[in-house]
Amino acid sequence: MTPDSRTAAVSIADGAVEIGGRPVLRGIDLTVEVGDFLALMGANGSGKSTLVRALLGLWPLSSGEVRIYGTPLSAFGSWQRIGFVPQRATAASGVPASVWEVVAAGRLTRRKLLRPLSRADRAAIEEALEIVGLAHRGRDAVSHLSGGQQQRVLIARALAGEPDLFFLDEPTAGVDRPNQQALAGALAALKARQATVVLVTHELGPLASLVDRAVVMRDGRVIYDGEPLGDHEAHEPWFGEPHTHHHAATTPHDHTPQVASPLDRPNGSST
Ligand SMILES: Nc1ncnc2c1ncn2[C@@H]1O[C@H](COP(=O)(O)OP(=O)(O)OP(=O)(O)O)[C@@H](O)[C@H]1O
């Protein structure tokens, strides 16, 4: 446990995950402070989605500890405070559902069982639709929307629950530019509400101006934690090696940026 994990939104200390006996996450120490807008970046297969799942208790840790709002994950019960939009989710199912119904489902965790929607519920649903720019599509079947619009419906569903801590896994992947802009607008509204956001993304694109901290993963480890980088930098082959100018940076949060250890280098040699 890190000293500030009791006040953090979410933290993981010395976290490891194995899948099928293979280490997928190793030695992960990450503390997301309340109000952080954090981009979790890294190549395909570096462990970003697995880390998000581990933080939400959807993958068991083989070692380490996760705390959410200071409470060990196993004892955490305020799940209405958490919003999660998983990777490559679509809002369309076999059941014809309207946009409004899908977004209303995001309110369930806040409702008393079997009570009709309250005025506050309806207001939250309308506001969420407004934020993602789909207020005029409420009656439409979700299946009639484009992939990018469906992604916005899912974000509205999570928004309707008025979460304090919001995880989004690749919300802009495969989404066209206008929809990306709409997503950026929705996330800007979240930021204005002082929500804490953990956003998995390959590239910052239109989200760059919102992100105030970047965490980069490689081979199941965190290799950088600091100021957001240009989209190209994080993909350079040398990225994460010692002796780059990046790791001198500190963030407004004063996190100590992490760099790769010699063990991470493919040939194990020192430079
Ligand atoms: N259900 C699973 N079964 C087996 N291996 C898995 C499973 N989920 C993830 N992995 C493996 O764990 C590693 C990390 O995967 P993960 O999806 O977390 O990476 P990622 O950084 O999110 O990649 P992407 O950008 O492609 O989503 C990969 O090698 C992946 O093959």
The ligand as a MOL file (V3000), in Angstrom:
LIG
                    3D

  0  0  0     0  0            999 V3000
M  V30 BEGIN CTAB
M  V30 COUNTS 31 33 0 0 0
M  V30 BEGIN ATOM
M  V30 1 N -8.8250 -13.8590 -21.5790 0
M  V30 2 C -7.5430 -13.9780 -21.8870 0
M  V30 3 N -7.0080 -15.1930 -22.1150 0
M  V30 4 C -5.7040 -15.3290 -22.4240 0
M  V30 5 N -4.8480 -14.3170 -22.5570 0
M  V30 6 C -5.3250 -13.0760 -22.3560 0
M  V30 7 C -6.6820 -12.8240 -22.0080 0
M  V30 8 N -6.8470 -11.5070 -21.8600 0
M  V30 9 C -5.6530 -10.9400 -22.1060 0
M  V30 10 N -4.7430 -11.8850 -22.4040 0
M  V30 11 C -3.3430 -11.6510 -22.7350 0
M  V30 12 O -2.8200 -10.7270 -21.8150 0
M  V30 13 C -1.9580 -9.8180 -22.4620 0
M  V30 14 C -2.4370 -8.4030 -22.2040 0
M  V30 15 O -3.6780 -8.2180 -22.8560 0
M  V30 16 P -4.5220 -6.8810 -22.7210 0
M  V30 17 O -5.7910 -7.0810 -23.4760 0
M  V30 18 O -4.5990 -6.5100 -21.2950 0
M  V30 19 O -3.5950 -5.8510 -23.4670 0
M  V30 20 P -3.9530 -4.4330 -24.0300 0
M  V30 21 O -2.7740 -3.5910 -23.7480 0
M  V30 22 O -5.2630 -3.9830 -23.4820 0
M  V30 23 O -4.0520 -4.6990 -25.5760 0
M  V30 24 P -5.0910 -4.1540 -26.6600 0
M  V30 25 O -4.6700 -2.7570 -26.9320 0
M  V30 26 O -4.8850 -5.0620 -27.8070 0
M  V30 27 O -6.4490 -4.2680 -26.0450 0
M  V30 28 C -1.9380 -10.1820 -23.9410 0
M  V30 29 O -0.8060 -10.9570 -24.1920 0
M  V30 30 C -3.1980 -10.9970 -24.0850 0
M  V30 31 O -3.0130 -11.9440 -25.1060 0
M  V30 END ATOM
M  V30 BEGIN BOND
M  V30 1 1 1 2
M  V30 2 1 2 3
M  V30 3 2 2 7
M  V30 4 2 3 4
M  V30 5 1 4 5
M  V30 6 2 5 6
M  V30 7 1 6 7
M  V30 8 1 6 10
M  V30 9 1 7 8
M  V30 10 2 8 9
M  V30 11 1 9 10
M  V30 12 1 10 11
M  V30 13 1 11 12
M  V30 14 1 11 30
M  V30 15 1 12 13
M  V30 16 1 13 14
M  V30 17 1 13 28
M  V30 18 1 14 15
M  V30 19 1 15 16
M  V30 20 2 16 17
M  V30 21 1 16 18
M  V30 22 1 16 19
M  V30 23 1 19 20
M  V30 24 2 20 21
M  V30 25 1 20 22
M  V30 26 1 20 23
M  V30 27 1 23 24
M  V30 28 2 24 25
M  V30 29 1 24 26
M  V30 30 1 24 27
M  V30 31 1 28 29
M  V30 32 1 28 30
M  V30 33 1 30 31
M  V30 END BOND
M  V30 END CTAB
M  END
